[in-house]
Amino acid sequence: MSLFIQLALIDLKSYFRNSFALFFTFLFPVLLLFLLMLAFGGNDGPSKTYVKISGEGARAERFTKDLKTILGSSRGVVFDIQKLTVENAKFSNGVVITIPQNAAEKIDIQVQKDAPLNTYSRIYALMLVNAMGEIGYEKWDYVLNIVAPSEAPILQGLKYGQYLIPGVMGMILISTSLFGFCTFLVEQRAKGAFKAYHLYPLQKWKFIAAFTSTRYLILLGFSFIFLFVADWVYGMDAVFDLALIGKLFLLISLGTLTFLSLALLISARIMAVGMVTGIANLLFYPATFASDLYIPQGGFPQIVKSLADLFPLGPFADAMRAIVYKGASLSDISYSLINMSIWTIICFGLTLILFKWTTD
């Protein structure tokens, strides 16, 4: 036991001397939450964007019908689509779409004066179609990637902050594991820091257990602090009673172990820091975007959605949203718990087999 504690203390000191790891653990998620809440957030539920349509004839009718189908499936923003009238024209916080009867004339899309900045991001697809003259109206379905309403339940009854905070917590676990811990291990191996452990010899499972324990405590503590503070600052109204704290402890613990085990597996044999950084980037960015952590997407092909559901990041974030803001029980998030348990067991098992001390 004394050897285990000594290894844990040595590893803990090394971690707090690593500015790169500290940045991805503590500062990066706070900055990301602040910027996304500034751009898309609000404390009064899913935000609403007003879309006013000016035009007569069959083209305008078809456009309006399709627009309601496309924007009606949005998961993060409520669109109020209505015909432009003298009464509603005075409101300057929406979007005005002018549809000429002549199909040869381009549809005009304008954001009204003094509209909030995030209105632009909400209609980026409309503006893109309008700006690219070579894209015909008939191809809208392919450009905007229509989502069936049944595929978009995630934000029903949730404020954007309630959606985002659990997503950022998932990002904390995977980014810290991949960039803060995974690269650290490879860097230490490349420097020959593990040669002494190899000469003892030290059993690999003891080192892995000590390394995992320190990282687990760091991530567990910071995740709870991040959740409590973010919920309080943005007024997301979570009720942190003993039952919720117990469920959070189980979920965050399992999520932490899952992504730590994945990081350990990736770094088990890699000798070059550049290589492990490339692999981490290759995994991190597709996983975070496909897992709906920050901005609800919903338009991915089915195969991408299926793969994202198998990877533990999306299930972790969905489970966090469910238990913190929807009052779900552990049985309601059983898929997420089983998914992460399987990943953890497989990754730790393979790490014990593949882990290598030195570059020799």
Secondary structure as the mmCIF struct_conf table of DSSP 4:
data_model
#
loop_
_struct_conf.conf_type_id
_struct_conf.id
_struct_conf.beg_label_comp_id
_struct_conf.beg_label_asym_id
_struct_conf.beg_label_seq_id
_struct_conf.end_label_comp_id
_struct_conf.end_label_asym_id
_struct_conf.end_label_seq_id
HELX_RH_AL_P HELX_RH_AL_P1 SER A 2 PHE A 16
TURN_TY1_P TURN_TY1_P1 ARG A 17 ARG A 17
HELX_RH_AL_P HELX_RH_AL_P2 SER A 19 LEU A 22
HELX_RH_PI_P HELX_RH_PI_P1 PHE A 23 LEU A 27
HELX_RH_AL_P HELX_RH_AL_P3 PHE A 28 PHE A 40
BEND BEND1 ASN A 43 PRO A 46
STRN STRN1 SER A 47 SER A 54
BEND BEND2 GLY A 57 GLY A 57
HELX_RH_AL_P HELX_RH_AL_P4 ALA A 58 LEU A 71
TURN_TY1_P TURN_TY1_P2 GLY A 72 SER A 73
BEND BEND3 ARG A 75 GLY A 76
STRN STRN2 VAL A 77 LYS A 83
TURN_TY1_P TURN_TY1_P3 VAL A 86 GLU A 87
HELX_RH_3T_P HELX_RH_3T_P1 ASN A 88 LYS A 90
BEND BEND4 ASN A 93 GLY A 94
STRN STRN3 VAL A 95 THR A 98
BEND BEND5 GLN A 101 ASN A 102
TURN_TY1_P TURN_TY1_P4 ALA A 103 ALA A 104
BEND BEND6 GLU A 105 GLU A 105
HELX_LH_PP_P HELX_LH_PP_P1 LYS A 106 ILE A 107
STRN STRN4 ASP A 108 VAL A 111
HELX_LH_PP_P HELX_LH_PP_P2 GLN A 112 GLN A 112
TURN_TY1_P TURN_TY1_P5 LYS A 113 ASP A 114
TURN_TY1_P TURN_TY1_P6 LEU A 117 LEU A 117
HELX_RH_AL_P HELX_RH_AL_P5 ASN A 118 ARG A 122
TURN_TY1_P TURN_TY1_P7 ILE A 123 ILE A 123
HELX_RH_AL_P HELX_RH_AL_P6 TYR A 124 ALA A 131
TURN_TY1_P TURN_TY1_P8 GLY A 133 GLU A 134
BEND BEND7 ILE A 135 ILE A 135
HELX_RH_3T_P HELX_RH_3T_P2 TYR A 137 LYS A 139
HELX_RH_AL_P HELX_RH_AL_P7 TRP A 140 LEU A 144
TURN_TY1_P TURN_TY1_P9 ASN A 145 ASN A 145
HELX_RH_3T_P HELX_RH_3T_P3 PRO A 149 GLU A 151
TURN_TY1_P TURN_TY1_P10 ILE A 154 GLY A 157
HELX_RH_AL_P HELX_RH_AL_P8 TYR A 160 SER A 175
HELX_RH_PI_P HELX_RH_PI_P2 THR A 176 CYS A 182
HELX_RH_AL_P HELX_RH_AL_P9 THR A 183 ALA A 190
TURN_TY1_P TURN_TY1_P11 LYS A 191 PHE A 194
HELX_RH_AL_P HELX_RH_AL_P10 LYS A 195 LEU A 199
TURN_TY1_P TURN_TY1_P12 TYR A 200 PRO A 201
HELX_LH_PP_P HELX_LH_PP_P3 LEU A 202 GLN A 203
HELX_RH_AL_P HELX_RH_AL_P11 LYS A 204 VAL A 233
TURN_TY1_P TURN_TY1_P13 TYR A 234 GLY A 235
HELX_RH_AL_P HELX_RH_AL_P12 LEU A 242 ILE A 266
TURN_TY1_P TURN_TY1_P14 SER A 267 SER A 267
BEND BEND8 ALA A 268 ARG A 269
HELX_RH_AL_P HELX_RH_AL_P13 VAL A 273 ALA A 290
TURN_TY1_P TURN_TY1_P15 SER A 291 ASP A 292
BEND BEND9 LEU A 293 ILE A 295
BEND BEND10 PHE A 300 PHE A 300
HELX_RH_AL_P HELX_RH_AL_P14 GLN A 302 LEU A 310
BEND BEND11 PHE A 311 PRO A 312
HELX_RH_AL_P HELX_RH_AL_P15 LEU A 313 TYR A 325
BEND BEND12 LYS A 326 LYS A 326
TURN_TY1_P TURN_TY1_P16 LEU A 330 LEU A 330
HELX_RH_3T_P HELX_RH_3T_P4 SER A 331 ILE A 333
HELX_RH_AL_P HELX_RH_AL_P16 SER A 334 LEU A 354
BEND BEND13 TRP A 357 THR A 358
#
